[in-house]
């Protein structure tokens, strides 16, 4: 059994090296006992179990009791669901490639349709949870939903009927940077959910520090 070169495949380099090695071994071998891990790592089984206990508490590994022969049962360890985020993925690159292929085959209207449907799906998912009677309540509800989706959202009132929504992160930034329709449909989604006039004043995809939206009640449009 070979150990990957210092676990360079793992994203979270702040984790102690031995724990990273354990995760890499379990990724490669699927299932291992503490004794097998100890033998491969060249450390004691007691030390391995100490690391496994921490990894288990973080839901990065899980175990199953397996009876092998007439002796005591063995505990077989495997990666937990949360461990998937500790290995690099290339979803954004794949998404960008797929969108480029759609555009090359079917044109920009097809790409626009993809993001329109995505926006409609978000509206359908969010609508039941955005039901405030006033704009500030709806804005707070939308902000909480966007925050949970990774947008690092916050809002503030700057005038009696004027609000600012800031989103310091965009989970699809690498895709949005090459597809203006992604951002335009995102803005339209906010307008629909908030039932308000939404004007973008800052844009992450254009190099600003955040996506910033000025939000006013519809009655003030054009004022």
N, C-alpha and C positions, 0 to 999 in steps of 0.2 A: 504494500500500500504506500503510495507516494503522497506527500503533503505538498500542496500548491506553494509556489514561491512566495512565502511570507503573506499568503492570503491577499494578494493584490486584487483579487476579484471582489473582495468585500468593500462595500461603500463606507461603512462606519469604522474609520481607522482609530477612533478614540477608544474603542473597545479593547480590553487587554488582549495581547497577542494569543495567549493560550485559548481563550474563548473563541477568537476568530478562527483559530485552527480547528477547534472542535466543530464549529459550524461548517467549515469548508469540508472536513472529512465526512460529516453527515450528509452534506450536499452530494458528495461524490459517491459515497457508499450506501446511501439510503438508510441503513440501520446498523448500529454498532452498540456493543455493550461498553460499560465503563472500563472493563479490563482490556478490551480490544483498543479502545481509545488510549488508555494508559500505555500500552505496549507500543503503539505507533508514535505517540508523542514523547516517549521516554521519560515519563514522570509517574508518580505513584497513583494507584487507583483512588486513594483517598483524596488526593489533590484534584483529580478529574471529577470526582463526585461533588466536590465543593463548587467547582465551576459549573457543573451541570445543574446544581441546585439553583444557582443564580440565573442561569439561562432559562430554567423552567419557570422561575418566578416572573421572568420577563416574557413568558409565553413564546420563547424562541426555540425551545425543544419540548418534546413530550416523550413519554415512555410507556411501554407495555410490558407486563409481567408474562414471561414465556417459560414454560416448563420444558426443559431439555434433559431427557434421560431421567434417572432416579434421584438425582441430587436436588439441591435447592433451586428454585426458579431463578431465572436471570431477568434482569431489567434491560430491555432493548430500547435504545434511544433513537429518535428520528427528529427531523426538523418540525417545529411548530408552524402554524399558519403565519405568525408574525415575522418569521425569518425570511419570508419572500422579499421583504423590503430591504434586506441587508445584502442583496446581490444585485448587481447592475442590470438594468433593463434598457431596451432601446425602443420603447413604445413610441416616443415622440418622433424619432427618425422614421419608423415604419409609417406612422400616421402622415408625416410630410410626404413620404414617397407615394403612398396610396393616393393622396389628394393630387399630387402632381400627375400621376397616371390618369386619374379621373379627368383632370383638366385637359390633358393631352388627347384623350380618347373622345371626350364628350363636350369639352368646352367649359368656359368659366361659369356658365349658367348651372351646370351640374354640380360644381363645387359650391356655388351659392345655395343650391337646394339642400346639400348635405348640412350646412350650418343652419339653414332655415328650419329643417326638421329637428335638429338638435335643440334649437331655441324653443320650438313648440313643445318638445318633450320636457324641457326644464319648466316651462310655464305650467304645463299640466301637473308636474310633480309638486311645484311650489304653490299653486293657486289655493289649495286647501289650507295652507299654513299662513298665507298672507291675506288676512281678513280684517285688518284694522280699519276703524271708521275714519281715522285722520291720517294725513300723510306721514307725520312723524312716527306714528305707531307702525304703519306699513313699512316705512324705511327701516325701523328697528328690526322688524321681522325678516325683511329681505337681507339685512346685514348679517343677522345670525345664521341664516341659511347659506349665504355666500362664504361666511367665515368657516362654517363646517365643511365646505367644499374646497377650502384651501386658498381663498382669495385674500386673506388677511385684511378683512374689511372693517371700516370704522366710519362713523358719520358724525356731523356736527351741524347745529343750526347757526347760520351766519347772519340772517335777518329774520324778521317775523315769519315770513313764508318762503324763505330760501334756505336750502340745506346743501351740504357738501358731502358726497360719498367718496371715500378714498379706498382704493384697493391696491395694496403694496405688492401683491403677488398675482401672477396669472398662471394657473396650472397648465394652460395650453399655449404659453408664450412663444415657443419655438414654431408652433403651427400658425398662430395668429400673426406672427411677424411677416409671414408670406401670403396671408389671405385676409384682405381687408374685410371681406364679407363676414368673417368670424367675429370681428369686433363690432361691425354694424348691427348684426343680429343680436349680439350680447346687449348692446345699448337698447335696441328695440324691445328686448325681453324685459329690461328694467322699466322701460316706459309702460309696458303692458301691466306688469305686476304692481307698480306703484300708482298707476293711473295718474301719471304726472308728466310734465315736460322735463326731459333729461338732456342736458347738453354736456358733451365731453370737453373738458378743459385740460386734461393731462392724459398721456398715452404711453404706457410701458413699451408697447411695440415700436414706438417712435423714439425711444431713448429717455423718456421722462422717468422720474423716480417712482411714479405710481399712476394708475389709471384714476383720474379724478373726474367726477361728474357733478355739475350744478343741477339741483333738482328744485323745481317749482311746481305749484299746482297748475293744472291745465288752464285755469282762468287767466293766468298771468302770461301765457304764451304771447310773444310779440310785444310785451310791455317794455 
